Amino acid sequence: MATDQFQSPDYFLVDELLTDEQKLIRETVRNYVKKEISPIIEDYAQRAEFPTQIVRQLGELGCFGPTVPVAYGGGGLDYIAYGLMMQELERGDSGVRSTASVQGSLVMFPIYAYGSEEQKQKYLPRLGSGEWLGCFGLTEPDHGSNPAGMITNIRDAGDHVILNGAKLWISNAPFAQVAVVWAKDESGDVRGIIVERGMEGFSTPTTHGKWSLRASATGELVFDNVKVPKENILPNVKGLKGPLSCLSKARYGIAWGALGAAMDCYDTALRYSKERSQFDRPIGGFQLQQKKLAEMITEITKGQLLNWRLGVLMNEGRATPQQVSMAKRNSCEVAANIARQARQMLGGMGITGEYSIMRHMMNLESVITYEGTHDIHLLITGMDVTGLNAFK
């Protein structure tokens, strides 16, 4: 693959809204991606292999749990810094960003927000450093957009519980040391429970044959009468509020991340349009190509402003899950459209591994689906503005 020449678009001078620290963090992650991710990621994706070395690297870089306090192994950073990190990681590859999103928002966040002091001390520093990889078990084979219907369950058995059930489409599962799993107790309440690799009856089969997120490890979580100590139950949350609050944090990261993929596609197409000549002139000089580029940079700019404002609201503790939902849906849709337009601009070269666009295109089909599909997010906004529930 050619050298990573990425230059970040900033048509409305959004950088002026960022602090020096935020810009430094973005630059650090961008340099890491150019040095460690871009040269290898295409090969890993072609082979459908997870680059396990990135787990330690992302830990050292501070990309795991950046908003978790330093005392617990996080970064103690604000939400805009977190968003910029996710933007830069996904600019490299959605699978790399997924690894960080799951670790920080779906594993470290619930342990930090709902765990006991003992759980925080035991798990968070190891997860933050990348010594351990974690995963998040909510989606089931028969319950995706409707998590309330889950059948994974825990049964009281004295000083421990017995866990039975299965979770599907779980990022990081094949390599994870710990899983934050959501299951119903005997009274039907959804509870969070920390399951560790090595517990008898717990397995994590790998999902093969994916055309998307090929450089990310995806698997199942299977629980066959797994004995889990009661001290592994997250004590401070009951009900779907637990997993949904995690998803709001992760969706926020996706809003920034997917826009990073869009930026990479735009930047690649823009550069190609100046270098590729047909009919004795650069193709960037033709009206239809300029139309594509103009529409791309417009949507990226709108997305940047939406994400920045959402970050401010997150920092102030005022962002609603519905606002996060809109940003996630918008960035995913914009990125998917931009990837497709950019691919067309590159012609046949656009489908090769010499450029990142086709990989982004395939990855974004997962990103637009996971953590709430495009249609589910439309209904979240619809219910918010009308006050009427279209889910039932």
Secondary structure, DSSP 8 states (H G I E B T S, - for coil): ----------TT-GGGGS-HHHHHHHHHHHHHIIIIIHHHHHHHHHHT---THHHHHHHHHT-SSTTS-GGGTS----HHHHHHHHHHHHHH-HHHHHHHHIIIIIIIHHHHHHS-HHHHHHHHHHHHHTSS-EEEE--BTTBSS-GGG---EEEE-SSEEEEEEEEEEEETGGG-SEEEEEEE-TTS-EEEEEEETTSTTEE--B----SSSTTS-EEEEEEEEEEEEGGGB-TT--STHHHHHHHHHHHHHHHHHHHHHHHHHHHHHHHHHHH-EETTEEGGGSHHHHHHHHHHHHHHHHHHHHHHHHHHHHHTT---HHHHHHHHHHHHHHHHHHHHHHHHHTGGGGGSTTSSHHHHHHHHHHHTTSSS-HHHHHHHHHHHHH------
